[in-house]
């Protein structure tokens, strides 16, 4: 995947997918609370930690190298 495509896709993931995942995680925890009662706080923190890490696993290739300089860009500043 090209650098520009990964960069744009990473913005979409951060602005669309991440908020949807947060809403789904909160809805899941609210459902759990209604159905089974509140979890002990350390367990609840562990579940939030796991949910906070799991969402990124499918997108790790998208974010790989996005914060670095464009490798496809010309190295000569006059070659525009």
Buried (B, 14 or more C-beta within 10 A) or exposed (E): EEBEEBBEBBEEBEEEBBEEBEEEBEEEBEEBEEEEEEBEEEEBEEBEEEBEEEBBEEBEEBBEEBEEEEEEEEEEEEEE
